Amino acid sequence: MATTRSPVLGLLVLVCCLALLTEPATAGFNPSEFPNGFYFGSATSAFQTEGAANKSGRGPSVWDTFVHESPERILDGENADVAVDLYNRYKEDLKRMKDTGLNAVRFSISWSRLIPHGQIRAGINEEGVRFYNSLINEALKLGLEPFATIFHWDTPQALEDKYGGFLSPNIVADYRDYANFLFKTFGDRVRHWITLNEPWAYSAWGFDTGEFAPGRCSSWMRRACKAGNSATEPYIVAHHLLLSHATAVKLYRDNYEPTQKGKIGFTLDSYWFEPFSNSTKDIDATKRSIDFHYGWFMDPVTFGDYPRTMRDNVGDRLPKFTIEQSNMVRGSLDFLGVNYYSSRFAANVDYVDPLRLSYTNDAHRELRFEDSNGNSIGPEAGLTWLRVAPYGIRYLLNYTKDTYRNPEIFITETGVAHDNDTASYDEIIHDQIRIDYYDSHLGNISVAMREYGVNIKGFFAWTFMDNFEWSSGYTKRFGMTYIDYNRNLTRIPKDSSKWFSNKLLPKRETQTQTETQTEYKWSRPLGFQSYSSILEAEQTVQAGNLIGWGDYSNDSEGAHSVALVLVEKEGFDWSKLVVC
């Protein structure tokens, strides 16, 4: 049926990577080591930043229900009804991103803002359509390439109530309809689509431990869980997430990619795992750890089935792909998004109580911050789970290249937090820890590209500004911009923002000078129906160089635009310019 990878090869790659741990530190971030066309951006999500939760026609998501019905499960008891008010301040925030030297922005689209009841036939919220049209247009006008995440954990509550959300196979058709609406409405301007953000986190934390929405788990796992089964539900949800992803990819490739010329993939998070000791059992536990976390999703999209370790350990509780589903899931990535924050030591666990089956226990391993000799995986940074281990990102990337056929990769998140309760204002603003974190991680990314040949096309910092950090509420600050929650959400750049500017703006200026060595003149403004039409025209007349565009009409969808085209002084044949 499905092609399987060699477990021996995977283990050899893992051991080889682990052997590198004794090498000296890499150099820091040098922008000149990254090619022209490389994307440097920041990432965010709708629920964490937009606010306007009960306004503008938006319907509730499972996270709205979670924070309002169970505020005790949020560290500070807060909610994201206002968040950081991106909904009303996106233009100024995008401008700040541009001024920092970024050339891309990754954002998510709120399913329930566009389709309040989750299903197309129940109605579209036109105000939500106008918001995302305007956000995308503004980003493009500023020279920020939009990377749109279709699903970032905020399942419409209406679908959770109707049939259990991602616990039901019914979600696949509704997700397909939702994705189709996005491709049709925004795909003329969005050229990078991310179907899922961190499906591991949604499945494991939402349905195994119950610490994230919708907060389901076995009663012995967490008393706050009112319903759930940690032994089965995480696997069911992950299965339906993968089928939803693959269905959307097939839809996009069949109906939109030929004309829109975009790409589609998903984003996975993972630790890098190292063995707790040199014992065979701990080395095997390390391999199981990466299979249960990363391979859970990478194996199906690469080989068409779940990792052998999962099939052996989980047995009949692990859903099975039909031959048709396996063929659809396999190869369903144009690119891979990688979210990396930290690493762990993995220690073998021989015995698991058969009365306490769960996704967590099925891997037969315990994750630790120190190895058997007392060596730390890295210093703690703002969150108990976040230990700074910059080598881990390189090893994870190298492992991905060797194990999963060297996919095109975007680093779609990485970053570090301050604890708002323990760090001083000066420490948060003068955030040297964040500068050091990005410097060391970008240095390791560069080495993975240059010395190991990993196919990396972009980097997105988490995140541009402090926001609502899920079950941590507003107590953790990941942003390179400080949000003053007591003074009208005032934005204050941190030192890390200035550090990025000093690194990236000279690179942008050098690129601009190189690109404008040919003598150009301004053209007259041209009207286009869509951004893809601009790209089409640019390709038709290769002497033209698109330098910007903006709205010229006030139509309800905001789809019309003006393109300003730079053309060479001589030899430009306007008759060949096709305006669609």
DRENVO-272265 format. One line per field, with one value per residue (C-alpha): x, y negated, z; residue in one letter. Coordinates in pm, 1 decimal, padded with zeros to 6 digits, m for minus. Example, Ala and Ser with C-alpha at 12.3 -4.5 7.8 and 13.67 -1.06 7.14 Angstrom:
2
c1 = (01230.0  01367.0)
c2 = (00450.0  00106.0)
c3 = (00780.0  00714.0)
r = (a  s)
END
This chain:
580
c1 = (00000.0  00190.1  00561.9  00745.7  01072.6  01361.5  01364.0  01735.1  01809.8  01606.1  01796.5  02132.6  02044.1  01935.1  02254.3  02471.8  02302.1  02345.5  02714.4  02746.4  02655.8  03017.2  03107.1  03191.9  02932.9  02832.6  02864.7  02558.1  02322.8  02487.0  02221.4  02468.9  02468.4  02102.1  02018.8  01822.4  01456.8  01479.3  01179.2  01229.7  00897.3  00701.5  00416.4  00093.8  m00256.6  m00605.9  m00730.5  m00418.8  m00413.8  m00728.7  m00974.6  m01318.5  m01440.2  m01805.3  m01815.1  m01828.1  m02028.6  m01770.4  m01899.5  m01745.6  m01465.2  m01378.4  m01118.7  m01378.8  m01584.7  m01280.0  m01158.8  m01505.4  m01644.7  m01320.7  m01123.9  m00949.3  m00767.3  m00604.2  m00309.7  m00431.8  m00801.0  m00808.9  m00963.3  m00886.0  m01198.4  m00977.3  m00635.7  m00400.1  m00669.4  m00503.7  m00848.2  m00845.0  m00469.7  m00340.0  m00226.8  00003.8  00130.4  00209.0  00388.4  00604.2  00690.3  00798.8  01004.8  01178.7  01311.2  01073.2  00947.6  00679.3  00402.1  00241.2  m00112.3  m00406.7  m00762.8  m01042.1  m01280.1  m01566.0  m01503.3  m01566.1  m01818.3  m01976.8  m02163.5  m01879.2  m02062.8  m02079.4  m02449.1  m02519.1  m02386.4  m02078.2  m01981.4  m01902.9  m01745.3  m01493.4  m01420.4  m01357.5  m01121.6  m00899.3  m00906.5  m00787.0  m00522.3  m00379.4  m00388.8  m00215.1  00057.5  00124.1  00126.7  00401.6  00602.6  00513.9  00448.5  00137.3  00156.7  m00195.9  m00271.1  m00611.7  m00654.4  m00478.7  m00677.8  m00992.2  m01258.1  m01599.2  m01796.3  m02098.9  m01923.8  m01807.3  m02169.4  m02309.9  m02094.6  m01787.4  m01558.8  m01246.8  m01367.4  m01607.5  m01527.4  m01791.0  m01531.6  m01338.6  m01612.3  m01672.9  m01300.8  m01279.1  m01561.7  m01394.3  m01058.5  m01225.5  m01381.2  m01038.0  m00867.9  m01145.5  m01160.7  m00796.8  m00589.9  m00529.8  m00300.3  m00195.2  00073.4  00160.5  m00111.5  m00062.8  m00346.6  m00275.3  m00076.0  00079.9  m00170.2  00030.7  m00048.2  m00416.9  m00448.7  m00230.9  m00303.5  m00668.0  m00763.9  m00496.0  m00398.5  m00696.7  m00494.4  m00594.8  m00937.1  m01165.5  m01022.4  m01103.3  m00920.5  m00973.4  m01087.9  m00778.2  m00557.2  m00709.7  m01005.7  m01107.7  m01189.5  m01563.0  m01541.2  m01290.1  m01077.2  m00701.2  m00645.6  m00836.0  m00940.2  m00595.0  m00546.4  m00894.1  m00851.6  m00505.5  m00642.6  m00918.4  m00672.6  m00453.4  m00749.0  m00868.6  m00520.5  m00487.1  m00836.5  m00760.4  m00426.6  m00589.9  m00857.9  m00597.7  m00377.8  m00668.2  m00857.0  m00639.6  m00267.2  m00255.7  m00378.8  m00283.5  00068.8  00081.7  00209.6  00044.2  00176.2  00136.5  00328.2  00452.3  00606.4  00863.6  01127.3  01461.6  01508.1  01830.6  01876.3  01876.5  02171.2  02374.8  02167.9  01997.4  01661.8  01700.5  01820.4  01512.3  01296.0  01446.4  01347.7  00995.7  00971.2  01040.0  00806.9  00519.6  00564.9  00703.2  00662.9  00296.5  00231.6  00545.9  00534.4  00181.7  00251.2  00582.0  00517.7  00139.5  00112.6  00190.3  00534.2  00588.5  00656.8  00311.4  00137.4  00311.8  00251.1  m00099.9  m00244.2  m00612.6  m00659.6  m00465.5  m00695.3  m00602.4  m00588.4  m00771.6  m00563.3  m00732.9  m00668.7  m00306.4  m00249.5  m00412.9  m00217.1  00119.3  00295.8  00049.4  00315.4  00463.1  00654.0  00689.4  00661.0  00875.8  00807.7  01096.9  01141.5  01331.3  01474.6  01431.3  01608.3  01406.3  01424.4  01272.1  00967.3  00921.1  00584.7  00263.1  m00050.2  m00297.8  m00580.4  m00426.2  m00378.0  m00314.0  m00122.7  00136.5  00192.9  00185.5  00534.7  00682.7  00915.3  00958.0  01084.4  01339.2  01541.8  01859.8  02040.6  02163.6  02480.4  02291.3  02368.0  02094.2  01936.9  01956.2  01868.2  01503.2  01355.7  01023.4  00827.6  00906.9  00892.3  01112.7  01480.3  01716.1  01887.5  01983.1  02160.1  01829.8  01689.7  01982.8  01958.0  01582.6  01636.4  01913.7  01697.9  01410.5  01632.4  01762.7  01441.6  01176.4  01332.5  01463.6  01136.6  01125.3  01112.0  01005.1  01087.4  00737.0  00793.7  01071.2  01115.5  01154.7  00944.4  00973.5  00756.3  00551.7  00521.4  00891.3  01079.2  01115.9  00998.9  01361.4  01450.2  01155.5  01227.9  01604.1  01551.4  01904.6  01785.8  01567.0  01848.9  02080.4  01809.7  01745.4  02114.8  02208.3  01911.4  01955.0  02324.5  02234.9  01976.4  02244.2  02479.3  02202.6  02153.9  02515.9  02688.5  02413.5  02207.8  01874.2  01627.3  01514.5  01332.1  01224.9  01223.3  00936.3  00994.7  00737.7  00631.7  00626.1  00432.3  00324.8  m00016.3  m00254.8  m00047.8  m00322.3  m00342.2  m00073.9  m00298.3  m00103.2  00160.5  00419.2  00570.8  00712.8  00702.3  00979.3  00729.1  00605.1  00229.4  00130.6  m00192.0  m00255.6  m00215.5  m00447.6  m00233.7  00047.6  00317.2  00679.4  00966.1  01200.6  01574.6  01523.7  01312.5  01594.4  01843.7  01643.6  01627.6  02004.6  02052.9  01788.0  01753.7  02111.0  02039.4  01719.1  01905.4  02176.9  01916.4  01733.5  02053.5  02133.6  01785.4  01782.9  02120.1  01933.2  01791.4  01414.7  01129.6  00784.1  00491.7  00138.3  m00082.7  m00257.1  m00585.5  m00594.9  m00875.1  m00651.6  m00299.0  m00254.9  m00334.3  m00048.3  00185.6  00056.2  00120.1  00464.5  00547.9  00403.3  00629.1  00949.2  01101.1  00846.6  00930.1  00634.1  00718.5  00388.5  00012.6  m00284.9  m00662.7  m00825.7  m01191.9  m01423.5  m01607.0  m01730.2  m01462.7  m01170.9  m01045.8  m00954.9  m00609.1  m00357.6  m00015.6  00283.6  00523.6  00885.3  00989.1  01319.5  01370.8  01411.8  01241.0  00918.3  00631.4  00304.8  00106.4  00223.5  00095.3  m00217.2  m00451.2  m00705.4)
c2 = (00000.0  m00306.5  m00348.4  m00322.6  m00477.9  m00279.7  m00300.4  m00214.7  m00516.5  m00744.5  m00621.6  m00665.6  m01024.4  m01089.7  m00946.1  m01138.6  m01462.0  m01387.9  m01334.4  m01698.4  m01828.6  m01876.0  m02109.6  m02475.1  m02751.2  m02884.5  m03246.3  m03467.1  m03617.1  m03756.2  m03874.7  m03851.7  m03473.0  m03462.3  m03488.8  m03767.1  m03670.1  m03515.6  m03611.7  m03770.2  m03820.6  m03789.1  m03554.4  m03592.9  m03450.0  m03593.7  m03493.2  m03618.5  m03963.9  m04075.7  m04138.7  m04260.8  m03922.9  m04020.0  m04278.4  m04301.3  m03981.5  m03739.0  m03415.0  m03250.3  m02993.9  m02713.0  m02942.3  m03209.5  m02947.3  m02808.8  m03140.4  m03261.1  m02939.5  m02827.6  m03143.7  m02948.7  m02755.8  m03077.7  m03182.2  m03538.5  m03463.4  m03696.4  m03662.2  m03781.6  m03988.2  m04290.0  m04121.4  m04383.3  m04530.7  m04436.4  m04450.9  m04830.4  m04895.9  m04662.8  m04945.7  m05100.3  m04755.5  m04652.1  m04983.5  m04911.5  m04570.2  m04729.0  m04991.8  m04712.8  m04573.3  m04278.8  m04175.1  m03921.7  m03873.6  m03550.5  m03585.0  m03354.3  m03394.6  m03352.6  m03089.0  m03221.0  m03583.2  m03493.3  m03212.8  m03273.7  m02942.3  m02741.6  m02632.1  m02828.9  m02757.1  m02928.4  m03258.0  m03471.4  m03771.3  m04037.7  m04267.5  m03994.4  m03961.8  m04334.9  m04321.9  m04050.6  m04207.2  m04531.9  m04364.4  m04174.0  m04480.0  m04691.8  m04431.2  m04413.3  m04791.2  m04800.0  m04526.6  m04257.3  m03916.4  m03766.0  m03409.4  m03308.7  m03035.9  m02879.4  m02714.9  m02824.2  m02627.3  m02847.6  m02599.5  m02768.9  m02687.0  m02620.2  m02316.7  m02199.4  m02211.9  m02058.7  m01746.9  m01773.7  m01969.7  m01778.5  m01469.2  m01414.4  m01325.5  m01585.2  m01855.4  m01758.4  m01876.9  m02198.5  m02271.0  m02210.7  m02458.0  m02714.0  m02671.3  m02695.7  m03027.2  m03157.9  m03050.2  m03204.1  m03528.5  m03600.0  m03363.8  m03624.7  m03798.4  m03530.1  m03306.0  m03105.6  m02910.0  m02723.6  m02477.6  m02398.1  m02554.4  m02304.7  m02018.5  m01837.6  m02107.7  m02119.8  m01740.1  m01680.0  m01984.2  m02011.1  m01642.0  m01458.6  m01693.2  m01928.8  m02241.4  m02407.9  m02451.6  m02269.8  m02132.6  m01762.0  m01475.8  m01168.4  m01256.9  m01105.6  m01331.7  m01662.5  m01714.3  m02028.5  m01819.2  m01764.5  m01513.3  m01337.2  m01028.5  m01081.8  m00731.0  m00786.3  m01145.7  m01295.3  m01039.0  m01089.9  m01467.4  m01443.6  m01206.1  m01447.0  m01738.3  m01548.3  m01460.0  m01821.0  m01938.1  m01690.8  m01766.2  m02138.9  m02080.4  m01868.6  m02133.6  m02408.1  m02215.8  m02109.3  m02439.9  m02735.2  m02670.5  m02669.0  m03030.9  m03173.0  m03023.9  m02986.8  m02720.5  m02533.3  m02347.2  m02317.8  m02419.1  m02172.4  m02239.7  m02012.1  m01997.7  m01849.4  m01537.9  m01402.3  m01080.5  m01108.0  m00867.8  m00658.5  m00349.3  m00173.5  m00218.9  m00596.3  m00622.4  m00424.9  m00654.0  m00953.2  m00806.9  m00736.2  m01092.3  m01248.4  m01000.3  m01070.5  m01446.1  m01528.8  m01201.6  m01182.7  m01435.2  m01425.8  m01050.4  m01057.0  m01351.9  m01197.0  m00820.5  m00787.7  m00634.8  m00691.9  m00597.9  m00229.9  m00314.8  m00471.0  m00183.4  00065.1  m00123.9  m00258.5  00038.4  00025.9  m00309.7  m00470.5  m00542.0  m00386.8  m00552.9  m00392.4  m00341.3  m00644.1  m00859.0  m00746.8  m00843.9  m01182.5  m01258.9  m01143.2  m01426.7  m01692.0  m01955.4  m02222.0  m02346.4  m02272.3  m02530.0  m02450.8  m02601.2  m02544.0  m02684.9  m02438.0  m02087.6  m01800.4  m01493.1  m01173.1  m00893.9  m00550.1  m00443.6  m00065.7  m00038.5  m00227.0  m00166.1  00004.6  m00175.0  m00511.3  m00490.9  m00824.2  m00982.4  m01103.7  m00755.3  m00572.2  m00696.1  m00522.5  m00808.6  m01092.3  m01432.4  m01605.5  m01925.6  m01753.5  m01440.0  m01153.8  m01349.8  m01661.2  m01860.6  m02108.3  m02117.6  m02496.6  m02791.6  m02864.9  m03165.6  m03308.3  m02984.0  m02663.8  m02463.6  m02702.3  m02622.0  m02798.6  m02534.8  m02695.9  m02388.7  m02206.0  m02399.7  m02299.1  m01932.1  m01931.2  m02087.8  m01844.8  m01553.5  m01680.1  m01698.7  m01345.4  m01178.0  m01358.9  m01414.4  m01767.2  m01964.6  m02338.7  m02486.7  m02810.3  m02866.9  m02984.7  m03048.4  m03072.2  m03305.3  m03355.4  m03510.4  m03725.4  m03650.1  m03963.5  m03887.9  m03850.9  m04058.1  m04433.9  m04683.6  m04772.8  m04406.6  m04353.0  m04663.2  m04606.1  m04244.2  m04117.2  m03761.5  m03789.0  m03939.8  m03657.2  m03399.6  m03521.9  m03576.1  m03220.4  m03056.1  m03245.5  m03155.4  m02786.3  m02819.7  m02970.7  m02679.7  m02428.7  m02603.8  m02661.0  m02352.6  m02090.4  m02200.8  m02235.2  m02406.9  m02702.4  m02993.1  m03216.2  m03296.1  m03429.5  m03551.9  m03483.8  m03748.9  m04113.9  m04231.3  m04091.3  m03927.0  m03682.4  m03369.0  m03107.2  m02948.1  m03190.7  m03487.4  m03811.8  m03693.2  m03600.2  m03847.2  m03706.1  m04028.0  m04249.0  m04530.4  m04599.1  m04631.9  m04849.7  m04685.0  m04966.3  m05255.4  m05196.5  m04914.1  m05155.3  m04999.9  m05051.9  m04899.7  m04679.8  m04660.9  m04340.4  m04535.4  m04785.0  m04497.6  m04349.8  m04692.5  m04734.5  m04389.1  m04391.9  m04748.2  m04767.0  m04439.9  m04587.3  m04900.9  m04692.9  m04484.5  m04798.7  m04951.6  m04631.0  m04607.9  m04969.4  m04981.5  m04976.5  m05317.1  m05322.2  m05563.9  m05573.7  m05441.4  m05565.6  m05391.6  m05081.2  m04933.3  m04564.2  m04341.4  m04145.5  m04098.3  m03781.8  m03992.0  m04222.0  m03926.2  m03797.4  m04131.4  m04152.3  m03813.4  m03909.1  m04209.6  m04096.9  m04443.1  m04562.9  m04555.5  m04573.8  m04811.4  m04867.7  m04875.1  m05010.6  m05043.3  m05288.3  m05201.8  m05171.8  m04863.3  m04628.0  m04366.2  m04602.5  m04386.1  m04654.0  m04804.8  m05029.4  m04897.6  m05123.8  m04960.1  m05057.9  m04999.2  m05017.9  m05345.0  m05181.2  m04889.9  m04865.7  m04747.9  m04853.6  m04651.6  m04333.5  m04439.6  m04239.8  m04396.6  m04145.1)
c3 = (00000.0  00122.6  00079.2  00409.7  00509.0  00652.4  01034.8  01026.4  00804.1  01031.6  01336.7  01166.0  01074.7  01433.5  01582.1  01335.0  01430.0  01799.9  01748.1  01644.7  01990.2  02090.5  01804.4  01873.0  01858.5  01518.3  01414.9  01450.9  01196.4  00883.7  00633.6  00344.4  00385.4  00283.2  m00088.6  m00253.0  m00253.8  00092.9  00306.0  00647.2  00819.2  01139.8  01222.9  01415.2  01439.8  01422.3  01767.2  01943.6  01786.8  01604.5  01885.0  01767.6  01888.7  01925.2  01649.0  01272.6  01229.5  01363.4  01512.7  01821.0  01794.6  02034.6  02188.7  02264.0  02444.3  02623.8  02765.9  02868.5  03013.2  03180.9  03270.9  03547.7  03274.0  03150.5  03365.5  03421.0  03366.8  03064.6  02718.9  02365.9  02302.6  02232.4  02223.1  02071.4  01844.0  01515.9  01355.4  01387.3  01383.6  01113.3  00885.5  01143.8  01249.7  00892.1  00839.9  01145.6  01002.3  00677.3  00861.8  01053.6  00726.7  00693.2  00350.0  00446.7  00699.6  00810.2  00946.0  00996.2  00878.2  01131.4  00995.1  01207.5  01107.4  00743.6  00796.0  01138.1  01149.8  00997.1  00683.2  00357.8  00312.9  00646.7  00514.9  00454.6  00664.6  00404.5  00661.6  00737.2  00365.6  00342.9  00641.6  00497.1  00150.8  00300.4  00516.2  00218.7  m00005.3  00256.8  00304.7  m00067.8  m00099.7  00162.9  m00005.3  00249.2  00091.4  00256.3  00389.7  00490.9  00745.0  00685.3  01026.4  01346.3  01610.5  01609.1  01493.8  01465.0  01780.5  01560.2  01409.0  01750.8  01865.8  01547.6  01519.2  01744.3  01512.8  01413.4  01598.7  01309.9  00948.2  00853.4  00917.2  00603.0  00365.8  00559.7  00574.3  00198.8  00135.8  00363.2  00188.2  m00151.4  m00050.4  00055.4  m00266.5  m00475.5  m00276.4  m00186.6  m00402.5  m00673.3  m00421.2  m00172.6  m00319.6  m00006.5  00172.0  00500.9  00555.6  00921.5  01199.3  01441.4  01410.4  01679.8  01936.5  01844.5  01869.7  02176.6  02391.7  02290.1  02314.5  02517.3  02802.1  02766.6  02837.6  02508.9  02349.1  02321.4  02647.1  02614.0  02785.6  03002.7  03352.3  03513.2  03297.9  03412.1  03642.5  03453.1  03145.7  03133.2  02846.8  02624.4  02575.5  02574.1  02434.1  02109.7  02042.1  01967.3  01689.6  01545.6  01537.3  01378.3  01114.3  01018.7  01016.2  00769.2  00547.7  00556.7  00459.8  00173.1  00043.3  00035.8  m00138.0  m00407.5  m00455.3  m00487.9  m00729.4  m00947.1  m00963.1  m00862.4  m00881.9  m01266.2  m01281.0  m00941.6  m00948.2  m00571.3  m00334.0  m00049.8  00253.0  00628.0  00940.2  01200.3  01536.4  01694.9  01959.6  01871.7  02083.9  02229.5  02432.8  02809.9  02816.0  02573.0  02647.2  02358.8  02530.3  02556.0  02196.6  02087.8  02303.4  02124.3  01788.4  01915.4  02043.2  01706.2  01534.9  01774.7  01741.9  01396.9  01208.2  01307.9  01029.6  00813.9  00746.9  00599.4  00366.4  00255.2  00261.8  00286.2  00633.9  01001.1  01140.5  01216.8  01582.7  01614.1  01438.7  01667.8  01993.3  01934.6  01746.1  01655.3  01828.2  01540.9  01243.7  00909.9  00570.6  00281.3  m00032.2  m00189.1  00118.4  00139.1  m00221.8  m00163.9  00153.7  00017.6  m00161.8  m00041.9  00031.9  m00193.6  00109.3  00478.7  00754.6  01058.5  01400.6  01639.9  01989.7  02205.1  02256.4  02503.7  02638.6  02593.9  02852.5  02799.8  03001.9  03017.6  03189.6  03113.4  03319.2  03080.4  03260.7  03170.5  02797.1  02627.5  02343.1  02597.0  02741.5  02407.7  02317.5  02624.3  02700.2  02942.8  02830.8  03053.0  03072.6  03194.9  03081.4  03300.8  03384.5  03493.5  03175.2  03088.9  02743.8  02773.3  02997.1  03074.8  02896.4  03007.1  02992.0  03181.4  02857.4  02659.1  02705.5  02465.5  02248.2  01914.6  01775.9  01783.6  01491.1  01272.5  01367.8  01306.1  00962.6  00874.1  00988.9  00775.0  00466.6  00511.8  00624.1  00421.5  00077.9  00128.0  00104.5  00049.0  00399.7  00561.9  00926.9  01010.1  01382.3  01635.5  01928.1  02299.8  02576.4  02884.3  03185.4  03242.1  03614.6  03689.9  03429.1  03476.3  03215.6  03132.3  03089.4  02855.3  02645.7  02635.0  02537.2  02488.2  02544.8  02234.3  02027.4  02134.1  02060.9  01706.9  01640.2  01736.0  01565.5  01238.6  01249.6  01273.9  00997.5  00774.8  00844.2  00762.0  00427.5  00330.5  00467.4  00464.0  00165.4  00344.7  00112.1  00326.4  00162.8  00449.3  00820.7  01035.0  01389.1  01658.3  01693.4  01592.8  01897.9  02232.7  02222.1  02386.4  02440.1  02464.4  02811.5  02934.4  02855.7  02855.6  03104.9  02839.9  02595.4  02271.0  02068.1  01938.8  02002.2  02355.5  02404.0  02697.5  02812.0  03059.1  02812.7  02520.1  02376.9  02291.8  02071.4  02182.8  01978.6  02180.3  02119.1  01918.6  01668.0  01625.0  01595.5  01307.3  01141.4  01164.6  01014.8  00742.7  00615.7  00474.5  00289.9  00146.1  00032.5  m00133.1  m00316.2  m00430.8  m00566.9  m00755.2  m00901.0  m01025.3  m01201.3  m01535.5  m01631.1  m01577.6  m01618.4  m01461.5  m01656.2  m01644.1  m01379.3  m01505.8  m01383.7  m01302.4  m01183.3  m00945.8  m00820.0  m01028.5  m01334.1  m01240.0  m01215.0  m01547.2  m01711.9  m01556.8  m01702.0  m02041.2  m02070.9  m01906.7  m01937.7  m01679.8  m01310.5  m01070.5  m00788.5  m00611.2  m00624.1  m00432.4  m00427.6  m00664.7  m00615.3  m00318.5  m00438.2  m00164.4  m00218.1  m00263.0  m00548.4  m00803.5  m00790.2  m00957.2  m01054.0  m01096.9  m01338.6  m01391.0  m01749.7  m01929.2  m02110.2  m02448.3  m02616.4  m02417.2  m02638.0  m02475.3  m02726.9  m02552.6  m02212.6  m02138.0  m01882.3  m01748.9)
r = (m  a  t  t  r  s  p  v  l  g  l  l  v  l  v  c  c  l  a  l  l  t  e  p  a  t  a  g  f  n  p  s  e  f  p  n  g  f  y  f  g  s  a  t  s  a  f  q  t  e  g  a  a  n  k  s  g  r  g  p  s  v  w  d  t  f  v  h  e  s  p  e  r  i  l  d  g  e  n  a  d  v  a  v  d  l  y  n  r  y  k  e  d  l  k  r  m  k  d  t  g  l  n  a  v  r  f  s  i  s  w  s  r  l  i  p  h  g  q  i  r  a  g  i  n  e  e  g  v  r  f  y  n  s  l  i  n  e  a  l  k  l  g  l  e  p  f  a  t  i  f  h  w  d  t  p  q  a  l  e  d  k  y  g  g  f  l  s  p  n  i  v  a  d  y  r  d  y  a  n  f  l  f  k  t  f  g  d  r  v  r  h  w  i  t  l  n  e  p  w  a  y  s  a  w  g  f  d  t  g  e  f  a  p  g  r  c  s  s  w  m  r  r  a  c  k  a  g  n  s  a  t  e  p  y  i  v  a  h  h  l  l  l  s  h  a  t  a  v  k  l  y  r  d  n  y  e  p  t  q  k  g  k  i  g  f  t  l  d  s  y  w  f  e  p  f  s  n  s  t  k  d  i  d  a  t  k  r  s  i  d  f  h  y  g  w  f  m  d  p  v  t  f  g  d  y  p  r  t  m  r  d  n  v  g  d  r  l  p  k  f  t  i  e  q  s  n  m  v  r  g  s  l  d  f  l  g  v  n  y  y  s  s  r  f  a  a  n  v  d  y  v  d  p  l  r  l  s  y  t  n  d  a  h  r  e  l  r  f  e  d  s  n  g  n  s  i  g  p  e  a  g  l  t  w  l  r  v  a  p  y  g  i  r  y  l  l  n  y  t  k  d  t  y  r  n  p  e  i  f  i  t  e  t  g  v  a  h  d  n  d  t  a  s  y  d  e  i  i  h  d  q  i  r  i  d  y  y  d  s  h  l  g  n  i  s  v  a  m  r  e  y  g  v  n  i  k  g  f  f  a  w  t  f  m  d  n  f  e  w  s  s  g  y  t  k  r  f  g  m  t  y  i  d  y  n  r  n  l  t  r  i  p  k  d  s  s  k  w  f  s  n  k  l  l  p  k  r  e  t  q  t  q  t  e  t  q  t  e  y  k  w  s  r  p  l  g  f  q  s  y  s  s  i  l  e  a  e  q  t  v  q  a  g  n  l  i  g  w  g  d  y  s  n  d  s  e  g  a  h  s  v  a  l  v  l  v  e  k  e  g  f  d  w  s  k  l  v  v  c)
END
